[in-house]
Amino acid sequence: MRKNSNILLISIPLLIVLAGAVIYEYGYRGVRAELNDIENAMSVKSRTLKNYVALIADKPRIEAQLAAMREGRKEDNAKMIEGQTAPLAAATLQSTVKAIITSRGGSISSERVEKPEDVDNFKMVTVTVDAIMPDIRSLSDTLHSIETQTPYLAIREMDVRIRNLREPRDLTIKLKVSGLTGGR
């Protein structure tokens, strides 16, 4: 019996030590790992919250930048010919050039719309106009008006001839005028 008692005296503390090791390994260390995970998640959420607060505080500056960009876009769009498509923009260009020429005393004999050209993200529409101008002064005013027009227009080609050599008053002109559009 004494032998059984010795084994029991050795096995009970050994069982207690083993039970403590198991509890430490699977209990305490597992809880500690979960606590570390929770602390890491809290720190990540705290940093994210700080970033959101910084963005919210920066919102007025971002809105001011956006408003300035929109205003700049409107100014840039004012420099281009209006029209959702290239043919509509060409028609607008054609009517603009026609109005400029007729307001200076000229008369249109023919007008043609050229094929639109691609220029980066824009389309360049071109109109060719044959007209008769009463004198060189009205031609000069017409050219100045076309070149200083908003939306911006450019005279790509120009041919000026005297209509009647015996009476050199009327001028026959051929203009090729182009402008940019954002249309498709």
N, CA, C and O of each residue as an XYZ file, in Angstrom:
736
protein
N       0.787     -1.160      0.000
C       0.000      0.000      0.000
C       0.855      1.260      0.000
O       0.480      2.307     -0.528
N       1.930      1.120      0.569
C       2.850      2.221      0.639
C       3.305      2.597     -0.760
O       3.495      3.777     -1.055
N       3.482      1.609     -1.622
C       3.899      1.848     -2.978
C       2.817      2.609     -3.729
O       3.118      3.517     -4.504
N       1.575      2.249     -3.506
C       0.455      2.957     -4.129
C       0.390      4.390     -3.622
O       0.073      5.309     -4.376
N       0.678      4.567     -2.396
C       0.639      5.877     -1.796
C       1.752      6.755     -2.372
O       1.547      7.953     -2.569
N       2.920      6.182     -2.643
C       4.032      6.912     -3.241
C       3.682      7.361     -4.664
O       3.949      8.501     -5.045
N       3.100      6.483     -5.419
C       2.706      6.809     -6.789
C       1.645      7.908     -6.768
O       1.649      8.828     -7.586
N       0.744      7.777     -5.809
C      -0.306      8.785     -5.694
C       0.296     10.126     -5.299
O      -0.150     11.152     -5.813
N       1.248     10.169     -4.446
C       1.892     11.412     -4.030
C       2.664     12.052     -5.195
O       2.720     13.277     -5.301
N       3.235     11.257     -6.030
C       3.986     11.790     -7.174
C       3.029     12.159     -8.299
O       3.218     13.187     -8.949
N       2.006     11.346     -8.545
C       1.111     11.593     -9.680
C       0.199     12.795     -9.463
O      -0.110     13.496    -10.427
N      -0.241     13.061     -8.241
C      -1.137     14.203     -8.003
C      -0.413     15.523     -8.308
O      -0.959     16.322     -9.068
N       0.763     15.796     -7.772
C       1.430     17.057     -8.150
C       1.766     17.105     -9.645
O       1.700     18.157    -10.280
N       2.134     15.921    -10.194
C       2.421     15.886    -11.622
C       1.168     16.220    -12.435
O       1.242     16.968    -13.410
N       0.031     15.674    -12.039
C      -1.236     16.003    -12.708
C      -1.573     17.482    -12.544
O      -2.068     18.112    -13.479
N      -1.315     18.030    -11.384
C      -1.589     19.460    -11.155
C      -0.688     20.317    -12.048
O      -1.145     21.300    -12.632
N       0.586     19.946    -12.153
C       1.514     20.703    -13.011
C       1.090     20.577    -14.472
O       1.075     21.572    -15.197
N       0.747     19.368    -14.912
C       0.303     19.173    -16.299
C      -0.998     19.929    -16.581
O      -1.154     20.535    -17.640
N      -1.936     19.886    -15.617
C      -3.193     20.624    -15.790
C      -2.911     22.126    -15.878
O      -3.531     22.827    -16.677
N      -1.972     22.622    -15.054
C      -1.591     24.045    -15.108
C      -0.990     24.401    -16.454
O      -1.273     25.463    -17.007
N      -0.144     23.494    -16.991
C       0.478     23.749    -18.299
C      -0.571     23.779    -19.405
O      -0.517     24.624    -20.298
N      -1.527     22.853    -19.340
C      -2.603     22.825    -20.344
C      -3.439     24.097    -20.243
O      -3.747     24.719    -21.260
N      -3.804     24.482    -19.031
C      -4.608     25.696    -18.835
C      -3.840     26.921    -19.326
O      -4.408     27.808    -19.964
N      -2.532     26.959    -19.019
C      -1.714     28.089    -19.478
C      -1.654     28.133    -21.003
O      -1.846     29.185    -21.612
N      -1.382     26.964    -21.616
C      -1.209     26.920    -23.077
C      -2.507     27.251    -23.818
O      -2.525     28.100    -24.708
N      -3.584     26.572    -23.440
C      -4.820     26.720    -24.210
C      -5.754     27.788    -23.636
O      -6.613     28.302    -24.353
N      -5.602     28.118    -22.393
C      -6.490     29.107    -21.786
C      -5.897     30.493    -21.809
O      -6.384     31.375    -22.516
N      -4.839     30.688    -21.032
C      -4.255     32.011    -20.852
C      -3.680     32.549    -22.163
O      -3.958     33.690    -22.532
N      -2.880     31.741    -22.874
C      -2.263     32.207    -24.124
C      -3.312     32.454    -25.206
O      -3.170     33.389    -25.994
N      -4.355     31.639    -25.259
C      -5.440     31.847    -26.230
C      -6.180     33.148    -25.960
O      -6.482     33.905    -26.882
N      -6.473     33.404    -24.680
C      -7.148     34.654    -24.308
C      -6.238     35.833    -24.605
O      -6.702     36.866    -25.086
N      -4.958     35.693    -24.325
C      -4.001     36.770    -24.585
C      -3.923     37.073    -26.086
O      -3.861     38.239    -26.478
N      -3.927     36.039    -26.922
C      -3.889     36.229    -28.378
C      -5.150     36.951    -28.856
O      -5.080     37.838    -29.707
N      -6.298     36.567    -28.304
C      -7.547     37.243    -28.671
C      -7.516     38.702    -28.231
O      -7.975     39.577    -28.965
N      -6.984     38.973    -27.051
C      -6.867     40.359    -26.581
C      -5.951     41.173    -27.491
O      -6.246     42.327    -27.802
N      -4.843     40.572    -27.916
C      -3.943     41.265    -28.852
C      -4.637     41.550    -30.178
O      -4.486     42.638    -30.735
N      -5.397     40.580    -30.689
C      -6.154     40.798    -31.930
C      -7.158     41.928    -31.770
O      -7.305     42.759    -32.667
N      -7.842     41.967    -30.649
C      -8.834     43.025    -30.394
C      -8.143     44.383    -30.308
O      -8.642     45.368    -30.853
N      -6.988     44.443    -29.619
C      -6.244     45.699    -29.526
C      -5.767     46.163    -30.901
O      -5.834     47.353    -31.209
N      -5.287     45.237    -31.728
C      -4.862     45.595    -33.086
C      -6.037     46.113    -33.902
O      -5.907     47.110    -34.612
N      -7.166     45.454    -33.808
C      -8.354     45.897    -34.546
C      -8.781     47.282    -34.070
O      -9.174     48.129    -34.873
N      -8.701     47.506    -32.762
C      -9.071     48.819    -32.230
C      -8.118     49.901    -32.728
O      -8.556     51.006    -33.046
N      -6.828     49.601    -32.800
C      -5.874     50.606    -33.280
C      -6.078     50.894    -34.762
O      -5.967     52.042    -35.193
N      -6.377     49.857    -35.545
C      -6.659     50.061    -36.977
C      -7.917     50.904    -37.137
O      -7.935     51.835    -37.943
N      -8.955     50.599    -36.394
C     -10.199     51.370    -36.465
C      -9.981     52.797    -35.989
O     -10.575     53.730    -36.529
N      -9.141     52.972    -34.989
C      -8.835     54.317    -34.488
C      -8.114     55.132    -35.554
O      -8.440     56.300    -35.762
N      -7.129     54.527    -36.238
C      -6.430     55.222    -37.323
C      -7.376     55.551    -38.468
O      -7.312     56.645    -39.028
N      -8.252     54.617    -38.822
C      -9.231     54.859    -39.882
C     -10.161     55.998    -39.496
O     -10.489     56.849    -40.323
N     -10.583     56.011    -38.245
C     -11.452     57.088    -37.768
C     -10.737     58.432    -37.827
O     -11.344     59.438    -38.194
N      -9.456     58.460    -37.470
C      -8.683     59.703    -37.560
C      -8.579     60.173    -39.005
O      -8.680     61.370    -39.277
N      -8.376     59.232    -39.940
C      -8.317     59.598    -41.359
C      -9.645     60.169    -41.828
O      -9.668     61.160    -42.560
N     -10.745     59.563    -41.421
C     -12.067     60.071    -41.793
C     -12.300     61.457    -41.223
O     -12.833     62.332    -41.906
N     -11.906     61.661    -39.979
C     -12.073     62.980    -39.356
C     -11.240     64.019    -40.110
O     -11.698     65.141    -40.331
N     -10.022     63.649    -40.504
C      -9.173     64.565    -41.265
C      -9.806     64.890    -42.616
O      -9.777     66.040    -43.055
N     -10.374     63.886    -43.273
C     -11.038     64.127    -44.557
C     -12.263     65.012    -44.401
O     -12.510     65.894    -45.224
N     -13.021     64.776    -43.354
C     -14.205     65.599    -43.114
C     -13.786     67.033    -42.816
O     -14.439     67.974    -43.268
N     -12.709     67.208    -42.064
C     -12.219     68.550    -41.779
C     -11.694     69.220    -43.052
O     -11.728     70.445    -43.163
N     -11.212     68.427    -44.009
C     -10.658     68.950    -45.258
C     -11.730     69.149    -46.335
O     -11.427     69.628    -47.427
N     -12.957     68.791    -46.039
C     -14.042     68.847    -47.017
C     -14.253     70.248    -47.613
O     -14.421     70.352    -48.828
N     -14.254     71.328    -46.819
C     -14.453     72.650    -47.431
C     -13.384     73.015    -48.460
O     -13.690     73.615    -49.490
N     -12.130     72.653    -48.180
C     -11.066     72.945    -49.138
C     -11.257     72.143    -50.420
O     -11.057     72.664    -51.518
N     -11.643     70.885    -50.282
C     -11.868     70.036    -51.458
C     -13.040     70.564    -52.273
O     -12.984     70.585    -53.503
N     -14.105     70.992    -51.592
C     -15.262     71.552    -52.304
C     -14.879     72.838    -53.021
O     -15.342     73.079    -54.136
N     -14.039     73.675    -52.402
C     -13.588     74.909    -53.060
C     -12.763     74.584    -54.299
O     -12.908     75.243    -55.329
N     -11.896     73.571    -54.210
C     -11.114     73.145    -55.375
C     -12.020     72.641    -56.482
O     -11.810     72.949    -57.655
N     -13.031     71.863    -56.107
C     -13.963     71.327    -57.089
C     -14.730     72.450    -57.774
O     -14.917     72.424    -58.990
N     -15.171     73.428    -57.003
C     -15.894     74.566    -57.586
C     -14.990     75.346    -58.543
O     -15.436     75.782    -59.604
N     -13.723     75.521    -58.166
C     -12.779     76.224    -59.039
C     -12.546     75.439    -60.328
O     -12.452     76.022    -61.408
N     -12.453     74.116    -60.211
C     -12.265     73.286    -61.413
C     -13.490     73.342    -62.319
O     -13.359     73.396    -63.542
N     -14.685     73.330    -61.718
C     -15.902     73.430    -62.522
C     -15.971     74.775    -63.235
O     -16.376     74.848    -64.395
N     -15.575     75.837    -62.539
C     -15.586     77.165    -63.147
C     -14.587     77.231    -64.298
O     -14.872     77.806    -65.348
N     -13.418     76.637    -64.090
C     -12.419     76.580    -65.158
C     -12.921     75.777    -66.345
O     -12.657     76.126    -67.496
N     -13.646     74.699    -66.065
C     -14.214     73.881    -67.149
C     -15.244     74.678    -67.944
O     -15.304     74.581    -69.169
N     -16.064     75.477    -67.226
C     -17.055     76.313    -67.924
C     -16.365     77.338    -68.814
O     -16.804     77.586    -69.937
N     -15.272     77.940    -68.308
C     -14.531     78.908    -69.112
C     -13.919     78.241    -70.342
O     -13.918     78.817    -71.430
N     -13.401     77.029    -70.166
C     -12.826     76.319    -71.308
C     -13.903     75.919    -72.312
O     -13.672     75.969    -73.520
N     -15.069     75.525    -71.825
C     -16.161     75.160    -72.736
C     -16.658     76.373    -73.512
O     -17.139     76.230    -74.636
N     -16.549     77.572    -72.926
C     -16.976     78.778    -73.636
C     -16.068     79.061    -74.824
O     -16.462     79.773    -75.748
N     -14.869     78.516    -74.811
C     -13.922     78.741    -75.901
C     -14.122     77.765    -77.053
O     -13.502     77.909    -78.107
N     -14.988     76.771    -76.855
C     -15.249     75.788    -77.905
C     -16.640     76.012    -78.490
O     -17.509     76.612    -77.858
N     -16.826     75.528    -79.687
C     -18.105     75.658    -80.372
C     -19.094     74.689    -79.734
O     -18.774     73.527    -79.486
N     -20.295     75.184    -79.474
C     -21.314     74.345    -78.851
C     -21.917     73.395    -79.867
O     -22.074     73.736    -81.040
N     -22.250     72.212    -79.409
C     -22.879     71.206    -80.243
C     -22.584     69.834    -79.685
O     -21.436     69.508    -79.385
N     -23.635     69.022    -79.543
C     -23.433     67.696    -78.972
C     -22.684     66.776    -79.929
O     -21.954     65.885    -79.495
N     -22.862     66.988    -81.207
C     -22.153     66.186    -82.204
C     -21.402     67.120    -83.137
O     -21.664     68.323    -83.169
N     -20.471     66.565    -83.893
C     -19.668     67.370    -84.819
C     -20.529     68.058    -85.890
O     -20.261     69.218    -86.204
N     -21.544     67.405    -86.465
C     -22.373     68.113    -87.447
C     -23.145     69.294    -86.845
O     -23.311     70.324    -87.498
N     -23.610     69.149    -85.614
C     -24.297     70.275    -84.975
C     -23.327     71.423    -84.699
O     -23.675     72.592    -84.864
N     -22.113     71.083    -84.278
C     -21.105     72.119    -84.053
C     -20.728     72.793    -85.365
O     -20.505     74.004    -85.393
N     -20.652     72.031    -86.449
C     -20.343     72.608    -87.761
C     -21.451     73.549    -88.208
O     -21.186     74.592    -88.805
N     -22.694     73.178    -87.918
C     -23.816     74.060    -88.269
C     -23.748     75.356    -87.458
O     -24.025     76.434    -87.982
N     -23.382     75.249    -86.194
C     -23.223     76.443    -85.365
C     -22.095     77.316    -85.901
O     -22.241     78.535    -85.985
N     -20.979     76.707    -86.263
C     -19.853     77.445    -86.841
C     -20.266     78.121    -88.144
O     -19.922     79.278    -88.388
N     -20.993     77.404    -88.965
C     -21.444     77.939    -90.241
C     -22.344     79.158    -90.036
O     -22.182     80.171    -90.717
N     -23.280     79.064    -89.113
C     -24.180     80.202    -88.874
C     -23.428     81.378    -88.251
O     -23.754     82.532    -88.532
N     -22.430     81.106    -87.413
C     -21.630     82.177    -86.807
C     -20.842     82.931    -87.869
O     -20.856     84.161    -87.898
N     -20.157     82.201    -88.738
C     -19.371     82.828    -89.804
C     -20.284     83.587    -90.755
O     -19.946     84.688    -91.191
N     -21.416     83.021    -91.075
C     -22.376     83.677    -91.970
C     -22.873     84.984    -91.350
O     -22.981     85.998    -92.040
N     -23.175     84.960    -90.055
C     -23.649     86.172    -89.382
C     -22.563     87.243    -89.355
O     -22.863     88.423    -89.536
N     -21.319     86.859    -89.136
C     -20.221     87.833    -89.105
C     -20.046     88.477    -90.474
O     -19.888     89.695    -90.569
N     -20.073     87.687    -91.520
C     -19.867     88.224    -92.871
C     -21.025     89.124    -93.288
O     -20.800     90.214    -93.814
N     -22.252     88.686    -93.062
C     -23.396     89.496    -93.489
C     -23.550     90.758    -92.642
O     -24.078     91.757    -93.130
N     -23.105     90.734    -91.393
C     -23.202     91.944    -90.572
C     -22.217     93.012    -91.029
O     -22.405     94.184    -90.703
N     -21.176     92.651    -91.770
C     -20.192     93.608    -92.282
C     -20.484     94.008    -93.733
O     -19.636     94.609    -94.393
N     -21.672     93.678    -94.225
C     -22.066     94.087    -95.571
C     -21.741     93.076    -96.644
O     -21.911     93.373    -97.827
N     -21.289     91.914    -96.289
C     -20.949     90.901    -97.273
C     -22.152     90.034    -97.619
O     -23.168     90.038    -96.923
N     -22.011     89.301    -98.701
C     -23.066     88.356    -99.086
C     -22.409     86.998    -99.360
O     -21.327     86.917    -99.943
N     -23.085     85.950    -98.927
C     -22.565     84.595    -99.055
C     -22.997     84.027   -100.402
O     -24.178     84.064   -100.745
N     -22.037     83.503   -101.164
C     -22.403     82.861   -102.420
C     -22.458     81.341   -102.259
O     -23.272     80.693   -102.917
N     -21.628     80.766   -101.417
C     -21.723     79.326   -101.131
C     -21.019     79.040    -99.807
O     -20.139     79.779    -99.365
N     -21.445     77.936    -99.196
C     -20.826     77.505    -97.942
C     -20.858     75.982    -97.886
O     -21.835     75.345    -98.278
N     -19.761     75.418    -97.386
C     -19.638     73.975    -97.302
C     -19.059     73.598    -95.946
O     -18.247     74.319    -95.367
N     -19.502     72.451    -95.465
C     -18.967     71.911    -94.216
C     -17.989     70.807    -94.573
O     -18.323     69.876    -95.306
N     -16.779     70.919    -94.048
C     -15.749     69.915    -94.298
C     -15.913     68.757    -93.307
O     -16.659     68.861    -92.334
N     -15.222     67.683    -93.565
C     -15.242     66.525    -92.669
C     -14.517     66.877    -91.368
O     -13.427     67.447    -91.411
N     -15.108     66.544    -90.202
C     -14.435     66.864    -88.929
C     -13.150     66.061    -88.753
O     -13.057     64.911    -89.182
N     -12.165     66.685    -88.115
C     -10.878     66.040    -87.856
C     -10.735     65.788    -86.360
O     -11.237     66.561    -85.544
N     -10.051     64.707    -86.004
C      -9.779     64.417    -84.599
C      -8.515     65.150    -84.162
O      -7.481     65.079    -84.826
N      -8.613     65.854    -83.035
C      -7.476     66.536    -82.433
C      -7.489     66.182    -80.952
O      -8.239     66.772    -80.174
N      -6.661     65.223    -80.565
C      -6.629     64.715    -79.188
C      -8.030     64.270    -78.777
O      -8.601     63.380    -79.406
N      -8.591     64.877    -77.728
C      -9.924     64.501    -77.241
C     -11.025     65.356    -77.861
O     -12.183     65.260    -77.453
N     -10.688     66.171    -78.818
C     -11.635     67.106    -79.412
C     -11.834     66.799    -80.888
O     -11.123     65.986    -81.479
N     -12.808     67.464    -81.458
C     -13.039     67.396    -82.902
C     -12.847     68.808    -83.445
O     -13.277     69.781    -82.825
N     -12.199     68.916    -84.607
C     -12.070     70.202    -85.266
C     -13.036     70.214    -86.443
O     -12.934     69.403    -87.363
N     -13.976     71.153    -86.390
C     -14.933     71.301    -87.475
C     -14.493     72.469    -88.343
O     -13.981     73.472    -87.847
N     -14.700     72.321    -89.647
C     -14.242     73.331    -90.599
C     -15.365     73.654    -91.569
O     -16.107     72.780    -92.017
N     -15.465     74.953    -91.880
C     -16.465     75.441    -92.824
C     -15.738     76.254    -93.889
O     -14.884     77.079    -93.567
N     -16.070     76.026    -95.142
C     -15.531     76.816    -96.242
C     -16.640     77.721    -96.762
O     -17.738     77.261    -97.077
N     -16.336     79.019    -96.849
C     -17.342     80.007    -97.250
C     -16.798     80.810    -98.422
O     -15.673     81.308    -98.388
N     -17.620     80.926    -99.458
C     -17.333     81.844   -100.565
C     -18.263     83.022   -100.387
O     -19.474     82.852   -100.251
N     -17.685     84.247   -100.388
C     -18.504     85.438   -100.143
C     -18.007     86.597   -100.988
O     -16.916     86.562   -101.558
N     -18.836     87.617   -101.050
C     -18.486     88.852   -101.742
C     -18.532     89.968   -100.708
O     -19.541     90.158   -100.030
N     -17.425     90.707   -100.592
C     -17.328     91.804    -99.637
C     -17.299     93.124   -100.415
O     -16.709     93.194   -101.493
N     -17.934     94.169    -99.872
C     -18.014     95.428   -100.595
C     -16.671     96.157   -100.715
O     -16.437     96.822   -101.725
N     -15.788     96.056    -99.727
C     -14.499     96.746    -99.807
C     -13.498     96.092    -98.855
O     -13.826     95.169    -98.109
N     -12.281     96.599    -98.906
C     -11.214     96.014    -98.095
C     -11.418     96.291    -96.606
O     -11.010     95.489    -95.767
N     -12.040     97.412    -96.275
C     -12.289     97.752    -94.860
C     -13.255     96.742    -94.235
O     -13.015     96.275    -93.122
N     -14.321     96.405    -94.918
C     -15.271     95.421    -94.379
C     -14.622     94.042    -94.293
O     -14.921     93.276    -93.378
N     -13.734     93.718    -95.237
C     -13.000     92.451    -95.161
C     -12.095     92.433    -93.933
O     -12.035     91.434    -93.217
N     -11.407     93.515    -93.696
C     -10.534     93.607    -92.527
C     -11.333     93.469    -91.229
O     -10.905     92.768    -90.313
N     -12.483     94.128    -91.145
C     -13.337     94.020    -89.961
C     -13.851     92.585    -89.783
O     -13.932     92.077    -88.664
N     -14.191     91.953    -90.888
C     -14.684     90.576    -90.833
C     -13.602     89.628    -90.324
O     -13.859     88.794    -89.456
N     -12.397     89.758    -90.865
C     -11.301     88.890    -90.435
C     -10.970     89.119    -88.958
O     -10.728     88.169    -88.213
N     -10.963     90.371    -88.551
C     -10.695     90.675    -87.142
C     -11.777     90.081    -86.250
O     -11.471     89.532    -85.191
N     -13.010     90.182    -86.653
C     -14.119     89.651    -85.867
C     -14.058     88.129    -85.761
O     -14.336     87.565    -84.703
N     -13.696     87.472    -86.853
C     -13.587     86.004    -86.825
C     -12.444     85.569    -85.914
O     -12.600     84.629    -85.135
N     -11.314     86.233    -86.000
C     -10.146     85.830    -85.204
C     -10.296     86.147    -83.715
O      -9.711     85.455    -82.882
N     -11.065     87.177    -83.366
C     -11.228     87.542    -81.953
C     -12.530     87.030    -81.377
O     -12.916     87.425    -80.277
N     -13.201     86.175    -82.082
C     -14.493     85.610    -81.675
C     -14.323     84.653    -80.513
O     -13.325     83.936    -80.434
N     -15.292     84.638    -79.611
C     -15.360     83.590    -78.592
C     -16.641     82.846    -78.854
O     -17.693     83.482    -78.782
N     -16.662     81.602    -79.141
C     -15.586     80.619    -79.088
C     -14.504     80.908    -80.127
O     -14.756     81.538    -81.155
N     -13.310     80.436    -79.836
C     -12.172     80.722    -80.693
C     -12.326     80.071    -82.059
O     -12.634     78.886    -82.182
N     -12.103     80.884    -83.070
C     -12.141     80.409    -84.448
C     -10.804     80.742    -85.097
O     -10.145     81.709    -84.714
N     -10.413     79.951    -86.068
C      -9.149     80.187    -86.770
C      -9.406     80.131    -88.264
O     -10.106     79.250    -88.762
N      -8.823     81.089    -88.966
C      -8.904     81.091    -90.426
C      -7.731     80.264    -90.927
O      -6.573     80.652    -90.769
N      -8.036     79.124    -91.530
C      -6.987     78.214    -91.978
C      -6.510     78.544    -93.386
O      -5.329     78.410    -93.707
N      -7.446     78.977    -94.214
C      -7.069     79.361    -95.580
C      -7.884     80.586    -95.961
O      -9.019     80.768    -95.519
N      -7.259     81.436    -96.812
C      -7.975     82.618    -97.277
C      -7.492     82.935    -98.690
O      -6.295     82.920    -98.979
N      -8.455     83.222    -99.557
C      -8.158     83.616   -100.929
C      -9.008     84.846   -101.216
O     -10.233     84.794   -101.116
N      -8.357     85.957   -101.574
C      -9.067     87.217   -101.847
C      -8.731     87.641   -103.268
O      -7.570     87.673   -103.675
N      -9.784     87.965   -104.007
C      -9.601     88.431   -105.390
C     -10.534     89.593   -105.659
O     -11.587     89.724   -105.035
N     -10.133     90.433   -106.597
C     -10.995     91.530   -107.005
C     -12.017     90.967   -107.975
O     -11.681     90.238   -108.908
N     -13.276     91.323   -107.733
C     -14.359     90.758   -108.538
C     -14.342     91.304   -109.968
O     -14.477     90.541   -110.925
N     -14.179     92.613   -110.113
C     -14.189     93.246   -111.435
C     -12.954     94.138   -111.513
O     -12.822     95.079   -110.730
N     -12.061     93.856   -112.435
C     -10.831     94.623   -112.530
C     -11.075     96.057   -112.999
O     -10.296     96.948   -112.662
N     -12.116     96.293   -113.753
C     -12.390     97.641   -114.241
C     -12.931     98.529   -113.117
O     -12.641     99.724   -113.073
N     -13.692     97.961   -112.238
C     -14.192     98.695   -111.070
C     -13.798     97.920   -109.816
O     -14.583     97.104   -109.334
N     -12.614     98.153   -109.281
C     -12.104     97.338   -108.178
C     -12.706     97.717   -106.816
O     -12.018     98.264   -105.954
N     -13.984     97.423   -106.638
C     -14.622     97.680   -105.347
C     -14.926     96.361   -104.651
O     -14.440     96.110   -103.548
N     -15.711     95.536   -105.281
C     -16.120     94.279   -104.651
C     -14.963     93.269   -104.640
O     -14.165     93.177   -105.573
N     -14.920     92.525   -103.538
C     -13.896     91.495   -103.382
C     -14.568     90.133   -103.274
O     -15.571     89.981   -102.577
N     -14.020     89.159   -103.956
C     -14.483     87.783   -103.820
C     -13.508     87.094   -102.868
O     -12.296     87.081   -103.083
N     -14.079     86.522   -101.811
C     -13.205     85.869   -100.832
C     -13.620     84.415   -100.653
O     -14.783     84.043   -100.815
N     -12.640     83.631   -100.319
C     -12.881     82.227    -99.964
C     -12.167     82.012    -98.629
O     -10.948     82.153    -98.532
N     -12.942     81.669    -97.610
C     -12.396     81.465    -96.268
C     -12.617     80.026    -95.834
O     -13.667     79.433    -96.083
N     -11.620     79.491    -95.190
C     -11.748     78.179    -94.554
C     -11.549     78.432    -93.062
O     -10.435     78.698    -92.610
N     -12.655     78.345    -92.296
C     -12.641     78.685    -90.871
C     -12.848     77.408    -90.061
O     -13.701     76.582    -90.386
N     -12.039     77.259    -88.984
C     -12.119     76.066    -88.143
C     -12.307     76.459    -86.686
O     -11.956     77.558    -86.255
N     -12.872     75.519    -85.951
C     -13.039     75.692    -84.513
C     -13.079     74.327    -83.833
O     -13.374     73.317    -84.471
N     -12.782     74.304    -82.542
C     -12.794     73.056    -81.777
C     -14.137     72.842    -81.114
O     -14.813     73.791    -80.716
N     -14.510     71.581    -81.001
C     -15.718     71.212    -80.285
C     -15.425     69.972    -79.449
O     -14.536     69.183    -79.767
N     -16.179     69.821    -78.394
C     -16.006     68.639    -77.555
C     -16.966     67.532    -77.935
O     -16.975     66.479    -77.297
N     -17.774     67.747    -78.962
C     -18.782     66.780    -79.384
C     -18.180     65.497    -79.901
O     -16.973     65.400    -80.123
N     -19.057     64.494    -80.093
C     -18.613     63.175    -80.559
C     -18.520     63.149    -82.055
O     -18.162     62.123    -82.634
